[in-house]
Amino acid sequence: MKKFSDYSRQDETPKAYTQEDDVARLTEKIAKAYDGKPSIDMLREILKEAEDSKRKGTLTNEDIDDFYTQFSPLLDESQQKMLKVVVDKLKRI
């Protein structure tokens, strides 16, 4: 058995890829890209990316809900309301 000090991250078995990884990456990408920029620009980009993914069949309503859950705490109350409108629209596509 290895000692704790001998452990390296290379010894880890790679974790399975999930769609949650896509949602997390998209959330991080958008948050970084739009930090400090107007919320309308941010919402337009979210809508464009999500519409494209939804039409391709790579984004589910569950993914959209997960995105909202992860991203909304980064927004103020009015931005959260706007995002909720976008989320509802996307889920109808």
Backbone bond lengths (Angstrom), bond angles and torsions (degrees), N, CA, C in turn:
res aa  C-N    CA-C-N  psi(-1)  N-CA   C-N-CA  omega(-1)  CA-C   N-CA-C  phi
1 M - - - 1.447 - - 1.534 109.16 -
2 K 1.313 115.78 138.10 1.459 120.56 179.42 1.527 111.00 -74.50
3 K 1.306 113.58 150.20 1.461 119.33 170.79 1.519 107.41 -80.05
4 F 1.291 116.91 155.67 1.460 121.21 178.97 1.521 111.21 -55.41
5 S 1.317 117.59 -39.18 1.469 121.25 -178.35 1.525 112.80 -67.69
6 D 1.342 117.82 -18.56 1.461 121.34 178.93 1.529 112.66 -87.58
7 Y 1.301 117.80 -10.01 1.450 122.17 -176.68 1.524 111.04 -68.74
8 S 1.324 116.15 139.23 1.461 119.99 173.81 1.518 108.65 -133.66
9 R 1.310 117.54 155.74 1.459 122.23 -179.69 1.521 111.28 -63.44
10 Q 1.314 118.14 -23.03 1.459 121.10 178.71 1.526 110.92 -66.15
11 D 1.305 117.14 -21.43 1.457 121.24 179.69 1.528 112.38 -76.73
12 E 1.321 117.43 -12.86 1.458 120.91 -177.55 1.521 110.61 -71.93
13 T 1.285 115.81 144.49 1.459 121.16 171.27 1.517 106.79 -79.48
14 P 1.347 118.08 129.93 1.464 119.01 -179.27 1.521 111.02 -60.35
15 K 1.321 115.84 138.36 1.460 118.43 -179.77 1.523 109.55 -78.42
16 A 1.291 115.71 154.13 1.456 121.32 -179.16 1.520 109.75 -68.48
17 Y 1.315 115.43 143.46 1.456 122.24 177.88 1.523 109.18 -75.22
18 T 1.325 117.04 136.56 1.457 120.88 178.15 1.522 109.83 -132.35
19 Q 1.326 115.97 163.96 1.457 119.53 176.11 1.521 110.57 -66.74
20 E 1.320 117.51 -23.51 1.464 119.93 175.60 1.519 110.37 -59.96
21 D 1.338 116.64 -31.66 1.462 120.46 176.68 1.524 110.26 -62.91
22 D 1.343 117.25 -39.75 1.466 121.11 177.55 1.518 110.92 -62.33
23 V 1.318 116.42 -45.52 1.463 121.05 -179.14 1.525 109.97 -62.63
24 A 1.313 116.38 -44.08 1.470 120.03 179.93 1.529 111.07 -63.87
25 R 1.334 116.47 -42.97 1.472 119.83 179.41 1.519 111.08 -65.31
26 L 1.325 117.13 -42.30 1.458 120.41 178.33 1.522 110.62 -62.57
27 T 1.313 117.02 -43.77 1.459 121.14 178.39 1.522 110.93 -58.99
28 E 1.321 116.94 -47.35 1.461 121.44 -179.42 1.530 111.03 -64.54
29 K 1.319 117.00 -42.91 1.463 121.79 -179.59 1.526 110.79 -60.42
30 I 1.313 115.87 -47.49 1.462 120.00 -178.18 1.522 111.07 -67.55
31 A 1.316 116.99 -42.61 1.467 120.08 -179.87 1.524 111.15 -60.39
32 K 1.317 117.58 -42.50 1.467 121.50 179.49 1.523 111.25 -69.05
33 A 1.314 116.64 -43.67 1.458 121.11 -175.72 1.528 112.69 -67.39
34 Y 1.325 117.19 -30.94 1.454 120.13 -173.44 1.514 114.28 -112.61
35 D 1.305 117.33 13.55 1.453 120.70 178.07 1.528 109.65 -59.08
36 G 1.316 116.39 117.15 1.454 121.51 177.71 1.523 114.62 84.80
37 K 1.314 118.89 -2.23 1.464 121.65 -179.87 1.530 109.38 -93.75
38 P 1.322 116.33 164.07 1.472 119.14 -179.13 1.523 112.33 -58.70
39 S 1.311 115.62 141.41 1.462 120.93 -176.34 1.525 112.20 -63.71
40 I 1.312 118.27 -29.99 1.461 120.43 -179.09 1.532 110.46 -65.15
41 D 1.332 117.20 -37.32 1.464 120.47 176.74 1.522 110.70 -65.24
42 M 1.306 115.49 -41.26 1.455 121.05 179.56 1.523 110.36 -63.17
43 L 1.318 116.89 -45.48 1.456 120.54 -178.14 1.521 111.71 -67.69
44 R 1.318 117.39 -35.76 1.472 120.18 176.07 1.528 110.72 -61.19
45 E 1.312 116.80 -43.59 1.461 120.82 -179.91 1.523 111.09 -66.57
46 I 1.306 116.90 -41.98 1.466 120.89 177.08 1.524 109.48 -59.27
47 L 1.309 116.16 -47.74 1.456 120.88 -178.03 1.528 111.11 -62.09
48 K 1.321 117.27 -44.97 1.471 121.37 -179.38 1.524 111.09 -61.72
49 E 1.329 116.76 -49.95 1.461 121.24 -179.56 1.530 111.26 -61.84
50 A 1.308 115.95 -43.95 1.457 120.24 -177.26 1.527 111.74 -69.84
51 E 1.344 117.43 -40.83 1.466 120.04 178.11 1.522 110.54 -60.75
52 D 1.322 116.70 -45.13 1.464 120.94 178.18 1.531 110.85 -58.65
53 S 1.314 116.15 -47.48 1.470 120.82 -179.14 1.522 111.82 -65.63
54 K 1.321 116.66 -39.84 1.466 120.93 -179.74 1.530 110.15 -64.09
55 R 1.328 116.63 -42.81 1.461 120.84 179.82 1.532 111.66 -67.06
56 K 1.311 116.89 -32.43 1.471 121.58 178.15 1.529 111.53 -77.35
57 G 1.311 116.50 -12.25 1.456 120.41 -179.04 1.519 113.83 82.36
58 T 1.319 116.38 14.85 1.469 120.06 -179.48 1.527 112.54 -100.43
59 L 1.322 116.98 3.26 1.460 121.43 179.40 1.518 108.23 -131.81
60 T 1.320 116.69 122.49 1.459 121.75 179.87 1.525 110.70 -101.67
61 N 1.323 116.20 167.46 1.466 119.59 175.73 1.522 111.02 -61.69
62 E 1.319 116.74 -34.16 1.472 120.24 176.35 1.532 110.71 -63.98
63 D 1.335 116.49 -40.96 1.465 120.41 176.90 1.527 110.75 -61.70
64 I 1.323 115.73 -40.42 1.470 120.62 179.39 1.523 110.15 -63.23
65 D 1.325 116.62 -43.44 1.469 120.13 177.22 1.531 111.02 -62.69
66 D 1.334 116.64 -41.57 1.473 120.68 178.16 1.524 110.70 -61.40
67 F 1.333 115.79 -42.70 1.466 120.46 178.37 1.521 110.45 -60.01
68 Y 1.325 116.13 -47.54 1.462 120.04 179.94 1.527 110.98 -58.90
69 T 1.312 116.04 -43.96 1.463 121.20 -179.41 1.528 111.18 -61.47
70 Q 1.322 116.82 -40.35 1.467 120.81 -178.53 1.526 112.55 -77.40
71 F 1.338 116.64 -38.28 1.460 120.49 -170.83 1.523 113.84 -88.87
72 S 1.319 117.82 -33.03 1.458 120.44 -173.91 1.532 114.80 -59.47
73 P 1.343 120.06 -33.64 1.465 117.90 178.17 1.533 114.00 -63.47
74 L 1.332 117.17 -16.38 1.457 121.08 178.94 1.528 112.21 -82.31
75 L 1.325 116.82 -7.06 1.460 122.28 -174.19 1.517 111.31 -109.61
76 D 1.333 114.74 158.17 1.462 117.99 173.17 1.537 108.64 -80.42
77 E 1.311 116.76 176.39 1.467 121.27 -172.55 1.531 112.47 -60.11
78 S 1.318 118.17 -44.15 1.469 119.82 -178.87 1.531 110.95 -67.41
79 Q 1.325 117.49 -37.02 1.458 120.91 177.28 1.527 110.84 -67.02
80 Q 1.317 116.81 -37.18 1.467 120.41 176.98 1.522 110.86 -62.00
81 K 1.331 116.48 -40.83 1.463 120.47 178.63 1.530 110.47 -64.24
82 M 1.322 116.80 -43.02 1.462 120.47 178.21 1.528 110.57 -63.28
83 L 1.321 116.52 -41.97 1.462 120.33 179.17 1.520 110.46 -63.95
84 K 1.316 117.67 -37.91 1.466 121.26 178.84 1.525 110.56 -62.04
85 V 1.331 117.80 -39.65 1.471 121.68 176.26 1.526 109.75 -61.43
86 V 1.328 116.69 -43.80 1.462 121.83 178.74 1.531 110.10 -62.63
87 V 1.319 116.58 -45.11 1.466 121.70 -179.80 1.535 109.88 -59.33
88 D 1.318 117.05 -45.79 1.464 120.57 -179.61 1.525 110.63 -62.50
89 K 1.327 117.16 -40.29 1.463 121.22 178.31 1.526 110.76 -63.35
90 L 1.312 116.62 -45.72 1.462 121.07 -178.52 1.519 112.00 -61.90
91 K 1.303 116.17 -38.63 1.466 120.53 -177.74 1.525 111.78 -66.84
92 R 1.338 117.45 -20.04 1.471 121.32 178.76 1.533 112.41 -86.91
93 I 1.325 118.24 -8.38 1.475 121.52 -179.67 1.511 109.42 -72.59
